Amino acid sequence: MISRYSIHRLLLAAGLSCGILQAAEPVNPNRQADGTLKPLSAEEGLKLIEVPEGYRIELVASEPMVQEPVCFTFDADGALFVCEWNTYMQDQYGTGQDKAVCRVVKLVDTDGDGKMDKRTVFADGLMMPRSILALHDRILVRMSHDSTIWSFFDEDKDGVSERREMAYKGTRVGGNIEHQDNSLVWNADNRIYATGQIYRYQDGKLTPQKGSGRYGQWGLARDDVGGIYGSGNSVPVSSWSLLGGYPMLNPPKDQSVFYANFLCDVDDATDPGHNVTATGGQTMIRSAQLGKWYGHYVIPDPVRRMVKMVKFEEKNGQRVATVPEEFKKSEFVRSPDTYFRPVWLEMGPDGGLYIADMSRGIIQESQWFPTERTENPKQRWIERYYRTKEWDMLGVNSRGRIYRVIPEDASQLDVQPKLANQSSVELVQYFSHANAWWRDTAHKLIVCRGDRSVVPALVEKLDAPEPMARLLALRSLEAFDALEPGQVTQALRDKDARVRTTAIAITEKMVAKHPALVDALQPLADDASSIVLCQLYLSLGNMRESRAQMLRKVLLAKHAKHEGLAAMVKKSQSLPRHLQKYTAGYKAYSGFCGDCHGDGEKGLLTDGKLMAPVFSNNKRIKDPEYLVNVIMKGMMGPLGEQKEEYAAGLMPPLESMYDDKQLTELANYIGMRWGGWKQPLKQEEVAGWRKKYQDRKTPWTYQEIIKAN
């Protein structure tokens, strides 16, 4: 390893330059006299990797101990489980890529020196394993071309799995391997996140949860409070800003986020230039050992041979993505080595940042790597193929390295963990740890074990001095359904915004049983924290209590210029494509009708009683004339054959509030969304009904309107 400043001096002294260094004759450290690019040994390559001053990069494992690593996970005792893609692009044609001969290997550091020295093949005969997560007593693995997730067990502790069982029954998945779902991330909300699905683990099984779409292409990161961060090749960070499971927002990004200050001069990118092009496999720095960058996001780009760092700054209520000033003309980690291919990052139990490097020639799946066999290939792509062939890159494979970035002073590192055999009560102490790996792992073990004897210790931890300890105690008690309203009310008043935000999200799920919790949310409409205000807006929108919707309107009125809230309002007003032509009607509905009907799906409650009818599965609104009549003239008394009664008591007449055009827009939004209408109303039809019933001056009863229609 070498610091980023001394590597420049070395290269210049040798008359060399790479990439961004300005010199007449750029020379690649791999280049031989015949023009080919020689792969370097692990030790040679390590010396070329730049890291910031005050830190160093160490080799944790290399070939043959690890080969073709694409992702990995640490278990509770610090062992490393690595997914190896042993069939991935073993030649330029992808020959034999779909053979089920890949594996997961277990790497162990037996003497505590930071280097893995024991390897076992934990599981083999696999189809390119693409997602992996260690739980309390099993390793979850998902393979390519199938959405099934398996639990692998090592019951005799010899490092080899002797059985597996299905945790989630999926289906065959088509399409390119680069686009299939991946990642398994344990989150603060007691759920497991993949790039396109959320799961809840209980009793050995994974149950899919309602989500809000796909977070990205390869890899996910999470923060302390439970925000999820996606990515997608040329977009290094996306869908951040809110807690996992809520609508995805993309606040502004500074252009520096997209720029790649790479060193390697080899042009083998699908899209040449100076922007990132293949980002994925990200994580969030969350350890005291890298405390200078705590809360910063890091993501590798194997085509640019670098790891980019992104930070988030609040501007006008939004978390804007940018690059720390010290990395705007460099990168957090980078190398001039042609075969440096970082693809995955994780924070380790010691507090270091761990990096998986595939260390190979081809880093592009065959669909985007045309050869002489390809019909009508893109010209620049086929030219790239012939360049890499001339450079002798095509056969460089079956290699792999795992590194860690740590402080120069290794005494700062945490000791090897031994958490697997500790009781759940003993694990609670680690909620106060400065390194998030220990907190997250303890939380994961406690929840997955399901041992309720830990509840008193969790209750005691609600008063811990560390904010993250209080937050995880809340979430763990939530998992055990053991939270009392008073404990949540206390958390809503917590001095730390992350705890208040978490308490709001929990309140959202408890308010149906404990409606008085809405009152405890009232002071938060004046909160100084943007993440609190944004979570309050989202959670209030998911509550059926009418008081919650009133508070939501108060919140927006108080913060009319808050750009974060404005972005969420805009997001909430974005309709599915087939309803986008009815946006004007949606705005009318949201501005007035929603006060009683809520979102139209679940309705609103007051004192446990529905305020007004829901529209979803409401057969009455299948009749356009019925719906328009109710909107124009109003409705009173019991409804339907079952004589339904609602808390609002009266639907007020709106014919003087809306003209024919506005009435048509409103009715069309309701009817096309929930009424199953085949075609929208025309304004002339509404005008005709207004004229037909112009003499009626009082709201309809149900019996009257049925006779009239």
C-alpha positions in Angstrom: 0.0 0.0 0.0 1.1 3.5 -0.7 -0.4 6.9 0.2 -1.9 9.0 -2.6 0.7 11.6 -2.3 3.8 9.4 -2.4 2.5 7.3 -5.3 2.5 10.4 -7.5 6.1 11.2 -6.5 7.1 7.7 -7.3 5.5 7.6 -10.7 6.8 11.0 -11.7 10.3 10.1 -10.5 10.2 7.0 -12.8 9.0 9.1 -15.7 5.5 7.5 -15.6 2.0 8.8 -15.3 -1.5 7.2 -15.2 -4.8 8.6 -16.2 -5.2 12.1 -14.7 -1.5 12.8 -14.2 -0.4 15.1 -17.1 2.6 13.7 -18.9 3.6 13.1 -22.5 3.8 9.4 -22.4 1.3 7.7 -20.0 2.6 4.3 -18.9 0.5 1.6 -17.3 2.3 -0.4 -14.5 1.1 -3.6 -16.1 2.4 -2.8 -19.6 5.1 -5.1 -21.0 7.5 -4.4 -23.9 5.3 -6.4 -26.3 2.3 -4.2 -25.4 0.5 -6.8 -23.3 -0.8 -6.0 -19.8 0.7 -8.3 -17.3 -1.4 -9.2 -14.2 0.4 -8.3 -11.0 0.8 -10.4 -7.9 -1.4 -9.5 -4.9 1.6 -8.0 -3.2 2.6 -6.0 -6.3 -0.9 -4.7 -6.8 -1.3 -3.8 -3.1 1.6 -1.4 -3.4 -0.2 0.6 -6.1 -3.5 1.2 -4.3 -4.0 4.7 -3.0 -5.7 5.4 0.3 -6.0 8.7 2.3 -3.1 9.9 4.5 -3.4 8.4 8.0 -4.8 5.1 6.7 -3.5 2.0 5.1 -4.8 -0.8 3.0 -4.0 -4.4 3.9 -4.4 -7.7 2.1 -6.8 -9.9 3.9 -7.0 -12.7 1.4 -5.9 -13.4 -2.2 -5.9 -16.2 -4.7 -6.0 -19.2 -4.4 -7.7 -18.7 -1.0 -10.4 -16.6 -2.7 -11.3 -16.5 -6.4 -13.8 -14.4 -8.3 -15.3 -12.8 -5.2 -18.5 -10.8 -5.9 -20.0 -10.3 -2.4 -19.5 -11.4 1.2 -20.9 -11.3 4.7 -19.4 -11.6 8.2 -20.9 -14.0 10.7 -21.3 -13.2 14.4 -17.7 -14.5 15.2 -16.1 -12.5 12.4 -15.7 -15.3 9.8 -16.0 -14.2 6.2 -18.4 -16.0 3.8 -17.6 -15.1 0.2 -19.7 -15.8 -2.9 -17.4 -16.9 -5.7 -18.5 -16.6 -9.4 -16.1 -19.3 -10.7 -17.9 -19.5 -14.1 -18.2 -15.7 -14.7 -16.7 -14.7 -18.1 -14.0 -17.3 -18.1 -13.4 -16.4 -21.7 -14.7 -13.6 -24.0 -17.8 -15.7 -25.0 -19.0 -16.5 -21.5 -18.6 -20.2 -22.1 -20.1 -22.4 -19.4 -21.2 -19.4 -17.4 -24.6 -21.0 -16.4 -23.1 -24.2 -15.0 -24.0 -24.7 -11.3 -20.4 -25.1 -10.1 -19.9 -21.9 -8.2 -19.4 -21.8 -4.4 -19.5 -20.0 -1.1 -16.2 -20.2 0.8 -15.7 -19.5 4.5 -12.5 -17.7 5.5 -11.3 -17.4 9.1 -8.5 -15.5 10.7 -7.3 -18.0 13.3 -4.5 -16.0 14.9 -6.1 -12.5 15.0 -3.5 -10.8 12.7 -6.1 -9.5 10.3 -5.3 -12.0 7.5 -7.5 -14.9 6.7 -5.5 -18.1 7.0 -8.1 -20.9 7.0 -10.4 -21.7 4.0 -13.2 -24.2 3.6 -15.7 -24.6 0.8 -18.9 -23.9 2.8 -21.3 -24.7 -0.1 -20.7 -25.6 -3.8 -22.6 -26.7 -6.9 -24.3 -23.3 -6.9 -25.5 -21.1 -9.7 -23.5 -17.9 -9.3 -24.6 -17.0 -5.7 -25.4 -13.3 -5.8 -26.8 -12.5 -2.3 -25.6 -13.6 1.1 -26.3 -12.7 4.7 -25.3 -14.4 8.0 -28.1 -14.7 10.5 -28.0 -16.2 14.0 -27.6 -19.9 13.1 -27.7 -20.0 9.3 -26.3 -18.3 6.1 -28.9 -17.0 3.7 -27.9 -17.3 0.0 -29.7 -16.5 -3.2 -28.5 -17.8 -6.6 -28.7 -16.2 -10.1 -31.6 -17.0 -12.4 -33.9 -17.9 -9.4 -35.5 -15.7 -6.7 -35.5 -18.6 -4.1 -33.5 -17.9 -1.0 -31.9 -20.8 0.8 -30.7 -21.2 4.4 -27.4 -23.1 4.7 -26.5 -24.8 8.0 -23.1 -25.9 9.5 -24.3 -27.8 12.5 -21.0 -29.6 13.3 -19.0 -26.4 13.0 -16.5 -27.8 10.5 -16.9 -24.9 8.1 -18.9 -26.9 5.6 -22.6 -26.8 5.2 -24.2 -30.2 5.5 -27.8 -29.2 4.8 -30.0 -26.5 3.5 -33.6 -25.6 3.6 -35.8 -23.1 1.7 -36.3 -19.8 3.5 -38.3 -18.2 0.6 -39.8 -20.1 -2.3 -39.2 -18.0 -5.4 -39.5 -18.6 -9.1 -37.2 -18.9 -12.1 -35.8 -15.5 -13.1 -34.9 -14.5 -16.7 -32.9 -11.7 -18.0 -29.2 -10.8 -17.7 -27.4 -11.6 -14.4 -26.5 -7.9 -14.0 -30.1 -7.0 -13.7 -31.4 -9.6 -11.3 -32.3 -8.9 -7.7 -29.4 -9.1 -5.3 -28.1 -8.0 -1.8 -29.5 -9.0 1.6 -29.1 -6.2 4.1 -30.3 -6.3 7.7 -32.0 -3.0 8.5 -32.8 -1.1 11.7 -36.6 -1.8 11.1 -36.1 -5.5 11.8 -36.4 -6.4 8.1 -34.0 -7.7 5.4 -33.7 -5.6 2.2 -32.8 -6.8 -1.3 -32.5 -4.4 -4.3 -36.1 -5.2 -5.3 -37.8 -6.8 -2.3 -38.2 -6.5 1.4 -38.5 -9.6 3.7 -39.3 -10.2 7.3 -37.6 -13.2 8.9 -39.5 -15.3 11.4 -39.3 -18.9 12.4 -36.8 -19.8 9.7 -38.9 -18.3 6.8 -38.7 -15.0 4.9 -42.0 -13.3 4.2 -42.1 -10.6 1.5 -43.2 -7.2 2.7 -44.8 -4.3 0.9 -42.2 -2.1 -0.6 -42.0 0.9 -2.9 -40.1 -0.4 -5.9 -36.5 -1.3 -6.9 -33.7 0.5 -5.1 -31.0 -0.2 -7.6 -29.0 -2.7 -9.6 -26.1 -4.1 -7.6 -25.7 -3.6 -3.9 -27.4 -1.6 -1.1 -26.3 0.5 1.8 -28.1 1.5 5.0 -27.5 4.2 7.5 -28.0 4.3 11.3 -31.6 5.1 11.3 -32.6 2.7 8.6 -32.4 4.7 5.3 -31.6 2.6 2.3 -29.3 3.7 -0.5 -29.3 2.3 -4.0 -27.2 2.7 -7.1 -27.2 1.9 -10.8 -23.9 1.9 -12.9 -23.6 5.5 -13.9 -25.7 6.7 -11.0 -23.6 6.1 -7.9 -26.3 6.9 -5.4 -30.1 6.9 -5.7 -33.3 6.5 -3.8 -31.9 7.8 -0.5 -33.3 10.4 2.0 -36.1 8.3 3.6 -36.4 5.2 5.8 -36.5 1.9 4.1 -39.9 0.9 2.7 -41.1 4.4 2.2 -41.4 6.1 -1.2 -38.1 6.6 -2.9 -36.8 10.1 -3.4 -33.8 11.4 -5.2 -32.8 14.8 -3.9 -30.3 16.8 -5.9 -26.7 15.5 -6.5 -23.7 17.7 -7.1 -22.0 16.9 -10.4 -18.9 15.8 -8.5 -20.8 12.7 -7.5 -20.7 11.5 -11.1 -17.1 12.4 -11.9 -14.4 9.7 -11.8 -10.8 10.8 -11.0 -9.4 7.5 -12.0 -5.7 6.6 -12.5 -5.7 3.7 -14.9 -5.2 4.6 -18.6 -6.7 1.4 -20.0 -9.7 2.2 -22.1 -12.0 -0.8 -21.6 -15.1 1.0 -20.5 -18.4 0.5 -22.3 -18.8 4.3 -22.1 -15.4 6.0 -22.3 -15.1 9.3 -20.6 -14.5 10.7 -17.1 -17.7 9.8 -15.4 -18.4 6.7 -13.2 -19.8 3.9 -15.3 -20.1 0.7 -13.3 -20.9 1.6 -9.7 -22.4 -1.0 -7.2 -21.7 -3.0 -4.1 -21.8 0.1 -1.8 -21.8 0.5 2.0 -22.0 3.3 4.6 -19.0 4.1 6.8 -20.2 3.6 10.3 -17.3 2.9 12.6 -15.3 5.0 15.1 -12.1 3.8 13.4 -13.0 5.6 10.3 -14.8 8.3 12.3 -13.7 11.2 10.2 -16.0 9.9 7.5 -18.7 8.4 9.7 -22.0 8.6 7.8 -20.3 8.9 4.4 -21.3 6.6 1.6 -18.7 4.7 -0.4 -19.2 2.8 -3.6 -16.8 0.9 -5.9 -16.5 1.2 -9.7 -14.5 -1.7 -11.1 -14.2 -0.2 -14.6 -12.7 3.0 -13.2 -10.6 1.0 -10.7 -11.7 3.1 -7.7 -13.9 3.6 -4.7 -15.8 6.8 -4.6 -16.9 8.6 -1.4 -20.1 10.6 -1.2 -21.4 12.8 1.7 -24.8 14.3 2.3 -25.3 17.9 3.2 -28.6 19.4 4.2 -29.7 22.3 2.0 -33.2 23.8 2.4 -34.5 20.7 4.0 -33.1 18.2 1.5 -30.0 15.9 1.9 -28.0 16.8 -1.1 -25.3 14.3 -2.3 -21.8 15.7 -2.9 -18.2 14.7 -2.6 -16.0 15.7 0.3 -13.7 18.5 -0.8 -10.5 16.4 -0.3 -11.7 13.9 -2.9 -13.0 16.2 -5.6 -9.7 15.9 -7.4 -8.9 12.3 -6.4 -10.9 9.4 -5.0 -11.1 7.6 -1.6 -9.4 4.5 -3.0 -8.0 4.0 -6.5 -5.3 2.2 -8.4 -3.5 2.4 -11.8 -3.5 -1.4 -11.9 -5.4 -2.6 -14.9 -6.8 -5.6 -13.0 -7.9 -3.8 -9.8 -11.7 -4.5 -10.0 -13.4 -3.6 -6.7 -17.0 -4.8 -6.7 -18.2 -5.0 -3.1 -17.7 -3.2 0.2 -18.6 -4.0 3.8 -17.7 -2.6 7.2 -15.9 -5.2 9.2 -16.1 -6.1 12.9 -12.7 -4.5 13.5 -14.0 -1.1 12.2 -12.2 -1.3 8.9 -13.7 -1.0 5.4 -13.4 -4.4 3.5 -13.2 -4.5 -0.3 -13.7 -7.4 -2.7 -11.6 -7.1 -5.8 -12.3 -9.6 -8.6 -8.8 -8.8 -10.1 -9.6 -9.9 -13.6 -9.6 -8.8 -17.2 -13.2 -8.8 -18.4 -15.6 -7.1 -16.1 -18.5 -6.9 -18.5 -21.1 -9.6 -19.0 -21.1 -11.1 -22.6 -24.3 -9.3 -23.6 -22.3 -6.0 -23.5 -19.0 -7.5 -24.6 -19.4 -8.3 -28.3 -16.8 -10.3 -30.1 -16.1 -11.4 -33.7 -19.1 -13.8 -33.3 -21.5 -11.0 -32.6 -23.8 -9.8 -35.4 -23.9 -6.1 -36.0 -22.1 -5.0 -32.9 -21.7 -1.4 -31.8 -18.5 -0.2 -33.4 -16.9 1.2 -30.3 -17.7 -1.9 -28.4 -16.1 -4.3 -30.9 -13.1 -2.0 -31.0 -12.8 -2.4 -27.3 -12.8 -6.2 -27.7 -9.9 -6.1 -30.1 -8.0 -3.8 -27.8 -8.4 -6.0 -24.8 -7.5 -9.0 -26.9 -4.4 -7.3 -28.1 -3.5 -6.4 -24.5 -4.0 -10.1 -23.5 -6.6 -9.3 -20.9 -9.2 -11.9 -21.9 -7.7 -14.8 -20.0 -7.0 -13.1 -16.8 -9.5 -14.7 -14.4 -9.8 -17.1 -11.4 -8.1 -14.5 -9.2 -9.4 -12.4 -6.4 -8.4 -10.2 -3.4 -10.0 -8.9 -0.3 -8.5 -5.9 1.4 -9.3 -3.8 4.4 -8.8 0.0 4.8 -7.8 0.7 8.4 -6.1 3.5 10.4 -2.3 3.6 10.4 -2.5 3.0 14.1 -3.8 -0.6 14.2 -4.3 -0.4 17.9 -7.5 1.4 17.3 -9.1 -1.7 15.7 -11.7 -3.7 17.6 -10.9 -7.2 18.7 -12.3 -10.3 16.9 -15.9 -10.8 17.9 -17.3 -13.8 19.7 -21.0 -13.1 19.7 -22.6 -16.3 18.4 -22.6 -18.0 21.8 -23.5 -15.0 23.9 -27.0 -14.9 25.3 -29.5 -12.4 24.0 -29.3 -10.5 27.3 -25.5 -10.3 27.0 -25.8 -9.0 23.4 -27.8 -5.9 24.5 -24.6 -4.3 25.8 -23.4 -4.0 22.2 -26.2 -1.6 21.3 -23.9 1.0 22.9 -20.8 0.1 20.7 -19.2 2.8 18.7 -18.8 0.4 15.7 -22.1 -0.2 13.9 -21.1 -3.7 12.9 -21.4 -4.8 16.6 -24.7 -2.9 17.1 -26.2 -4.3 13.9 -25.1 -7.8 14.6 -26.3 -7.9 18.2 -29.7 -6.4 17.0 -30.0 -9.0 14.2 -29.2 -11.9 16.5 -31.6 -10.8 19.2 -34.5 -10.4 16.8 -33.9 -13.5 14.8 -33.6 -15.7 17.8 -36.9 -14.5 19.1 -36.0 -15.1 22.7 -38.4 -12.9 24.8 -36.4 -13.2 27.9 -34.4 -10.3 26.6 -37.3 -7.9 26.9 -36.5 -6.5 30.4 -32.9 -5.8 29.3 -34.2 -4.0 26.2 -36.6 -1.9 28.3 -33.7 -0.9 30.5 -31.7 0.1 27.4 -34.3 2.7 26.5 -32.6 5.0 29.0 -29.1 4.4 27.7 -26.9 7.5 27.2 -26.1 6.5 23.6 -28.8 7.5 21.0 -28.2 4.4 18.9 -28.7 2.1 21.9 -32.0 3.7 22.6 -33.0 3.5 18.9 -32.1 -0.2 18.7 -33.9 -1.0 22.0 -37.0 0.6 20.5 -36.8 -1.4 17.3 -36.1 -4.7 19.2 -39.0 -4.2 21.5 -41.1 -3.4 18.4 -40.1 -6.8 17.0 -41.3 -8.5 20.1 -44.5 -6.5 20.2 -43.5 -5.4 23.6 -43.5 -1.6 23.3 -45.9 0.4 25.6 -47.4 3.7 24.4 -45.6 5.6 27.2 -42.3 4.3 26.0 -43.0 5.5 22.5 -44.2 8.9 23.8 -40.9 9.2 25.7 -39.0 8.4 22.5 -40.9 11.0 20.5 -39.5 13.6 22.9 -35.9 12.2 22.7 -33.1 14.8 22.2 -31.7 12.8 19.2 -33.5 13.3 15.9 -32.7 9.7 14.8 -34.6 8.4 17.8 -37.5 10.7 17.3 -37.7 9.7 13.6 -37.7 6.0 14.6 -40.4 6.7 17.2 -42.6 8.3 14.6 -42.3 5.3 12.3 -43.2 3.0 15.2 -46.1 5.2 16.2 -47.5 4.8 12.7 -48.0 1.1 13.3 -49.2 1.4 16.9 -51.8 4.2 16.4 -54.6 1.9 15.3 -54.6 0.3 18.8 -53.5 3.4 20.6 -55.1 6.4 18.9 -54.0 8.8 21.7 -50.5 8.6 20.3 -51.5 11.1 17.6 -51.6 13.7 20.3 -48.0 13.0 21.2 -47.1 13.7 17.6 -48.4 17.3 17.7 -45.3 19.0 19.0 -43.1 17.4 16.3 -44.8 19.6 13.7 -42.4 22.3 15.0 -39.3 20.1 15.1 -36.1 21.6 13.9 -34.9 18.4 12.2 -35.7 17.8 8.6 -35.6 14.1 8.9 -38.2 14.3 11.7 -40.5 16.6 9.7 -40.2 14.4 6.6 -40.9 11.2 8.6 -43.8 12.9 10.3 -45.4 13.8 7.0 -45.0 10.2 5.7 -46.2 8.5 8.8 -49.2 10.8 9.2 -50.2 10.0 5.7 -50.3 6.3 6.5 -52.6 6.7 9.6 -56.3 6.3 9.4 -57.0 8.7 12.3 -58.7 11.9 11.0 -56.7 13.9 13.5 -53.5 12.7 11.9 -54.6 14.1 8.5 -55.5 17.4 10.2 -52.0 17.5 11.7 -50.5 16.7 8.3 -52.1 19.8 6.9 -50.9 21.9 9.8 -47.3 20.5 9.2 -47.4 21.6 5.6 -48.8 25.0 6.4 -46.1 25.6 9.0 -43.3 24.6 6.6 -44.6 25.9 3.3 -41.0 26.6 2.0 -39.4 23.4 3.2 -38.0 21.8 0.1 -37.8 18.3 1.6 -41.5 18.3 2.4 -42.3 19.9 -1.0 -40.5 17.0 -2.7 -42.5 14.4 -0.8 -45.8 16.2 -1.6 -44.8 16.2 -5.3 -43.9 12.5 -5.0 -47.2 11.7 -3.4 -49.0 13.4 -6.2 -47.4 11.4 -8.9 -49.9 8.9 -10.2 -49.5 5.6 -12.0 -49.2 6.0 -15.7 -52.7 5.0 -16.5 -54.1 7.7 -14.1 -51.8 10.5 -15.0 -54.3 12.2 -17.2 -56.5 12.6 -14.1 -54.0 14.6 -12.1 -56.3 17.6 -11.9 -59.0 15.4 -10.3 -56.5 13.9 -7.9 -55.5 17.3 -6.7 -59.2 18.2 -6.1 -59.6 14.9 -4.2 -56.5 15.5 -2.1 -57.5 19.1 -1.3 -60.9 18.3 0.0 -62.3 14.8 -0.2 -59.3 13.2 1.5 -60.2 14.9 4.7 -62.9 12.4 5.2 -62.2 9.6 2.7 -58.5 9.4 3.4 -56.5 7.8 0.6 -59.6 6.0 -0.7 -58.2 2.6 0.1 -58.4 2.3 3.9 -60.4 5.3 4.9 -60.0 7.5 8.0 -61.1 6.7 11.6 -62.3 9.0 14.3 -62.8 7.3 17.7 -62.5 4.0 16.0 -65.2 4.6 13.4 -64.9 5.3 9.7 -65.4 9.0 8.8 -66.8 8.2 5.4 -67.0 5.3 2.9 -63.9 4.0 1.2 -63.9 3.9 -2.6 -61.9 0.7 -3.1 -64.2 -2.2 -3.8 -67.2 0.1 -3.5 -69.8 -1.1 -6.0 -71.9 2.0 -5.7 -69.4 4.2 -7.5 -69.5 1.9 -10.6 -72.5 4.1 -11.6 -71.1 7.4 -12.9 -74.5 9.2 -12.4 -74.7 8.0 -8.8 -71.2 9.3 -8.1 -71.7 12.7 -9.7 -75.0 13.1 -7.9 -73.5 12.5 -4.5 -70.7 14.9 -5.2 -73.1 17.6 -6.4 -75.9 17.3 -3.9 -74.3 15.5 -1.0 -75.6 12.5 1.0 -77.1 11.9 4.5 -78.2 9.0 6.5 -77.3 5.3 6.4 -75.9 3.9 3.1 -76.5 0.7 1.2 -78.5 -2.3 1.9 -76.5 -2.9 5.1 -77.4 0.7 6.3 -73.8 1.6 6.9 -73.3 4.6 9.2 -70.2 6.9 9.2 -68.8 9.3 11.7 -69.0 12.3 9.4 -72.8 11.9 9.3 -73.2 14.1 6.2 -71.5 14.4 2.8 -71.8 18.1 2.0 -73.0 19.2 -1.4 -70.2 20.5 -3.6 -72.1 21.7 -6.7 -71.4 25.4 -5.9 -67.7 24.6 -5.2 -66.9 23.0 -8.5 -67.9 24.0 -12.1 -68.7 21.3 -14.7 -65.1 20.9 -15.7 -63.8 20.5 -12.2 -66.7 18.1 -11.3 -65.8 16.0 -14.3 -62.1 15.9 -13.4 -62.9 14.8 -9.8 -65.5 12.2 -10.8 -63.2 10.7 -13.4 -60.3 10.4 -11.0 -62.5 8.5 -8.5 -64.3 6.4 -11.1 -61.3 5.5 -13.2 -59.2 4.6 -10.1 -61.7 2.7 -8.0 -65.0 2.4 -9.9 -63.8 0.2 -12.7 -65.0 2.6 -15.3 -64.2 1.6 -18.9 -64.1 5.2 -20.1 -64.1 8.6 -18.5 -67.0 10.9 -18.3 -67.4 13.8 -20.7 -68.1 17.3 -19.4 -71.4 17.5 -21.3 -72.7 14.5 -19.3 -71.9 16.2 -16.0 -73.6 19.4 -17.2 -76.7 17.4 -18.2 -77.0 15.8 -14.7 -76.5 19.2 -13.1 -79.4 20.6 -15.1 -81.5 17.4 -14.6 -81.3 17.8 -10.8 -81.1 21.6 -10.5 -84.3 21.8 -8.4 -83.1 19.6 -5.6 -81.9 21.7 -2.7 -81.1 19.0 0.0 -78.6 16.1 0.2 -79.8 12.7 -1.0 -80.7 9.8 1.2 -79.6 6.4 -0.1 -83.2 5.4 -0.9 -83.9 8.6 -2.8 -80.8 8.5 -5.0 -81.4 4.9 -5.9 -84.9 5.7 -7.1 -83.7 8.8 -8.9 -81.0 6.9 -10.8 
